[in-house]
Amino acid sequence: MLAGTAPQVQLECLLRTWTTIREQNSEPLTIEQQVICFAITSELAATAAAEDTRVLRRAARGPQAIDAGCGIWLASRVRLMQVTLPFAPQAAVLQVESEIAADDLQLVRAAGGVSEVDYSALLDVLGSWRIRPSLFSDAEGLLTSTELETLQAFFSEHPELVQKSE
């Protein structure tokens, strides 16, 4: 659902979700964070199914290196993880909305357990254009120092994309 969102806002959503998960807070994930988690796992499963070993090796090296292990069953394991997520029905419903007629959306969202309040929050994200300055601190542990420097250089050249601090 967030595919039409500005790339800088997508990045901010990803990094904010990463920070929430990294902090292992006991609060449940927001609907936005649930959709982000579902999208990330979908992308990983698709990459594994396509057997794109170059991308998988690069991801495994990440700033937090992981043992990539045998990739033969990775797509199946990720899909299994997806269906066992406590929020899988809601996030899955929101992933396919672009293919559903507008008149049917309310019934589909309700069937997936997505409230109007949650749906409105996602629509607010879709319309966003500016990122919060906290984007850079949220990147800790997910982006390498080089990637973070590149990101900071980009936003210093385009300060209109960053919200003013209050």
Beta strands, then each sheet from edge to edge (+ up, - down):
end
